[in-house]
Amino acid sequence: QAEQVRDDLTAKALAALEQGGDAQAIMQDLAWKLTNRLIHAPTKSLQQAARDGDDERLTILRNSLGLE
């Protein structure tokens, strides 16, 4: 799934560049969108685990995401 997101966003960025868009703005937008899409699901999982008081799941998620 991450590869598909990357490929889709890259294609959109390349199309914008081919149309003469501002390269810096396009690259910043690409980086922002890619980061947000990749961290969306893990962030939602962290929030849900916190709401549920699921300390074990919180620990696993934090460790896997390098947040500790």
C-alpha positions in Angstrom: 0.0 0.0 0.0 2.8 2.4 0.8 4.3 1.8 -2.6 1.0 2.6 -4.3 0.7 5.9 -2.3 4.3 6.8 -3.3 3.7 6.0 -6.9 0.4 7.9 -7.1 1.9 11.0 -5.5 5.0 10.9 -7.5 3.0 10.7 -10.8 1.0 13.7 -9.7 4.1 15.7 -8.8 5.8 14.8 -12.1 2.7 15.9 -14.0 2.7 19.2 -12.2 6.4 19.7 -13.0 5.7 18.9 -16.7 3.1 21.6 -16.7 5.6 24.1 -15.5 4.7 24.2 -11.8 7.1 25.6 -9.2 9.5 22.8 -8.4 10.1 23.7 -4.8 6.4 24.0 -4.0 5.6 20.8 -5.8 8.4 18.9 -3.9 7.3 20.4 -0.6 3.7 19.4 -1.3 4.8 15.8 -2.3 6.8 15.5 0.9 3.9 16.8 3.1 1.3 14.5 1.4 3.5 11.4 1.5 4.3 11.9 5.2 0.7 12.5 6.1 -0.6 9.5 4.2 2.1 7.2 5.6 1.6 8.2 9.3 -2.2 8.5 9.2 -3.1 4.9 10.1 -0.4 4.5 12.8 -1.5 7.8 14.3 -5.1 6.7 14.4 -4.1 3.4 16.0 -2.1 5.2 18.7 -5.1 7.5 19.4 -7.5 4.5 19.6 -5.1 2.6 21.9 -4.8 5.6 24.2 -8.6 6.0 24.3 -9.0 2.3 25.1 -6.3 2.4 27.7 -4.5 -0.4 25.9 -1.0 0.0 27.3 0.3 -3.2 25.6 -0.8 -1.9 22.2 0.6 1.5 22.9 3.9 0.1 23.8 4.1 -2.0 20.7 3.1 0.9 18.5 5.5 3.3 20.1 8.4 0.8 19.8 7.6 0.0 16.2 7.4 3.7 15.3 10.5 4.6 17.2 8.7 6.9 19.6 10.4 5.9 22.8 
